[in-house]
Amino acid sequence: MSRVRKILLISFALVLLSQIPFAYRRYRLRQLSAAIESVNSSRSIENTAEFVEYKGVVHVHSFLGGHSSGTFQEIISAAQANNLNFVVMTEHVESDINTAQMTLSGMHGGVLFINGNEVKTSTDDRLLSIPGDGNLSTSPAPSTSVVVTNTHSRAALSFVAYPTEFKSWNEGFDGIEVYNVFTNSKRINLVLAFFDALWSQRAYPDLLFANYLERPSENLKKWDELTTTRKVVAIAGNDSHSNIGLQVHDGSGKVLVGVQLDPYTTSFRLVRIHVLVPSRGVSGANAVTSEALIAALRQGHCFIGFDLLGDTSGFRFEAVNSKGRRIQGDEIPFEPGTQLKVAMPVASRILIFRNGEVFLDESGVKLKEVTLTERGSYRVEVNLPQLGKLTSSAPWIISNPIYVR
């Protein structure tokens, strides 16, 4: 055998050996897919007449604000494919055009769209303004204080985006994006991601992300600090751009060949906001108005659901005493006998936090009631150990707090 042939055979063998880990990672995704199917098939929930649950995504970009070539029709179609009730657009502000006015707003294809902005301030803070405002596109960039004041003057909402880069913590913003898909994705090893995509993208385009899903511990710690003194609503940001991949276009812009790793259809499945809107006045599955949705978000009547790992619809967290019943986002006066009640769609591992410290950690629980002995800010995280090692420490549900004062 010639030397060249030996080198070629050895090189080929090394290439094959290098692919064994990725073949195994694909096998793990197949196992995870089967486990998720089992979770979804075993769901059962309590019917709650007081609230209607709406699921949607926040922090979505189109071609309007740069960094994306995504069209409105692609976004609408992706929302329909995911059976979403709402999508909050957060177009980057532009000096010459009002992107909040030009983006999707109102009902399209049976989905409610809210026309927000992502604003970069003079100190490089980033805020989501919901709904947005053309006045935020002034040059030079507005201060963080001006953005927050602007949103409050319009009865709009301001959420901190990218908390690890944020500086102006004393401003009166409404909430914080404790989880962001793009921020999580920045930790991905690109070489691993490339070969994972080669092996698994066609079969498991959504579950590919499960290889990299992490609990946002640093952001949760900061949020817990904030909620010990005031209400701060937590949301997750999909940060959808549909701009990761490799494509070849013809002169008209039509895609000739390529692969898209983050189409809206995929990114809308990773994480969602589930909002609880009072049922009074609601007459249909998609009858929610932007005003009602924004009011519920402002109150913190919502939770973060990593629906990639299983449908989180039906999760409930409430407190009860002689003063009444309150849900996540609400305050309730402390008194002896005050109870927390947590209901999950399936048996899960539940962690209840008080002022950022683990108050209860219990597995195999579908319904949990706890009698409180002290005041505090209480919130819930839920995991699914039954999905296996790959996602055993990944969050499935992150609730907003109940403030027991």
Secondary structure, 3 states (H helix, E strand, C coil): CCHHHHHHHHHHHHHHHHCHHHHHHHHHHHHHHHHHHHHHHCCCCCCCCCEEEEEEEEEECCHHHCCCCCCHHHHHHHHHHCCCCEEEEEEECCCCCCHHHHCCCEEECCEEEEEEEEEECCCCCEEEEECCCHHHHCCCCCCHHHHHHHHHHCCCEEEEECHHHCCCCCCCCCEEEEEEHHHHHCCCCHHHHHHHHHHHCCCCCCHHHHHCCCCCHHHHHHHHHHHCCCCCEEEEECCECCCCEEEEECCCCCEEEEEECCCHHHHHHHCEEEEEEECCCCCCCCCCCHHHHHHHHHHCCEEEECHHHCCCCCCEEEEEECCEEEECCCEECCCCCCEEEEEEEEEEEEEEEECCEEEEEEEEEEEEEEECCCCEEEEEEEECHHHCHHHCCCCCEEECCEEEC
